[in-house]
Amino acid sequence: MNKIAIAAELLKERASKTIDATAYCVEVEKDQEGNATRIILYEDEERRGITDGTFYHMEDVVAICHPLHLNFWISAIVEDGVATFEVNIY
């Protein structure tokens, strides 16, 4: 298991413990050999519904990524006047 896969498992565990209003999903992208290459966090629309698109758990991202020497960036996405977020970890 590479460090991206480890981070993904830790983030999935933390995501499962969030309240509905701040819920997020964890998606893992893999290469052709099945190795985790990138993690994408995005809002869990089923649990959150339409929200302000704020990501409330950056402290979790920092706490998990920093010791594993992973990089991350967050972006805001606005479609039809609705703002959402996407956190990319690599």
C-alpha positions as CSV (number, residue, x, y, z in Angstrom):
1,M,0.0,0.0,0.0
2,N,1.5,3.3,-1.0
3,K,1.3,6.5,1.0
4,I,-1.6,7.9,-1.1
5,A,-3.6,4.7,-0.4
6,I,-2.8,5.1,3.3
7,A,-4.0,8.7,3.2
8,A,-7.2,7.7,1.4
9,E,-8.1,5.1,4.0
10,L,-7.5,7.6,6.8
11,L,-9.6,10.3,5.1
12,K,-12.4,7.8,4.4
13,E,-12.5,6.9,8.1
14,R,-12.7,10.6,9.0
15,A,-15.3,11.3,6.3
16,S,-17.5,8.6,7.8
17,K,-17.6,10.4,11.1
18,T,-18.6,13.9,9.8
19,I,-22.0,15.4,10.4
20,D,-24.3,15.6,7.4
21,A,-23.8,19.4,7.0
22,T,-20.1,19.0,6.4
23,A,-20.0,15.5,4.8
24,Y,-17.5,14.8,2.0
25,C,-16.6,11.9,-0.3
26,V,-13.2,10.4,-1.0
27,E,-12.3,9.2,-4.5
28,V,-9.0,7.5,-5.3
29,E,-7.6,7.6,-8.8
30,K,-5.3,4.7,-9.7
31,D,-2.8,4.0,-12.5
32,Q,-2.9,1.0,-14.8
33,E,-1.1,-1.2,-12.2
34,G,-3.7,-0.4,-9.6
35,N,-1.5,1.9,-7.5
36,A,-3.2,4.9,-5.9
37,T,-2.0,8.1,-7.7
38,R,-4.3,10.9,-6.5
39,I,-7.1,11.5,-4.0
40,I,-10.1,13.8,-4.7
41,L,-12.4,15.0,-2.0
42,Y,-15.7,16.5,-2.9
43,E,-18.9,17.3,-1.1
44,D,-21.3,14.4,-0.4
45,E,-24.5,15.8,-2.0
46,E,-26.6,12.9,-0.6
47,R,-25.8,13.9,3.0
48,R,-25.3,17.6,2.6
49,G,-27.8,18.6,0.0
50,I,-27.3,22.0,-1.6
51,T,-24.9,23.9,0.6
52,D,-22.5,26.8,0.4
53,G,-19.8,24.6,-1.0
54,T,-17.4,25.1,1.9
55,F,-14.9,22.5,2.8
56,Y,-14.7,22.3,6.6
57,H,-12.1,19.6,7.2
58,M,-8.8,21.1,6.0
59,E,-7.2,20.4,9.4
60,D,-7.8,16.7,8.7
61,V,-6.1,17.0,5.3
62,V,-3.1,18.7,6.8
63,A,-2.8,16.3,9.7
64,I,-2.9,13.3,7.3
65,C,-0.9,14.7,4.4
66,H,1.9,16.5,6.1
67,P,3.5,13.4,7.9
68,L,3.2,11.4,4.6
69,H,4.8,14.3,2.6
70,L,1.8,14.6,0.3
71,N,0.9,17.8,-1.5
72,F,-2.7,19.1,-1.9
73,W,-4.7,22.0,-3.3
74,I,-8.3,23.1,-3.1
75,S,-10.4,24.6,-5.8
76,A,-13.8,26.2,-5.9
77,I,-16.1,25.2,-8.6
78,V,-19.2,27.3,-9.5
79,E,-21.8,25.9,-11.8
80,D,-25.2,27.6,-12.3
81,G,-24.6,29.8,-9.3
82,V,-23.9,26.9,-6.9
83,A,-20.4,26.7,-5.4
84,T,-18.8,23.4,-4.6
85,F,-15.2,22.4,-3.7
86,E,-12.7,19.9,-4.8
87,V,-9.5,19.0,-2.8
88,N,-6.8,17.2,-4.8
89,I,-4.1,15.3,-2.9
90,Y,-1.1,13.8,-4.7
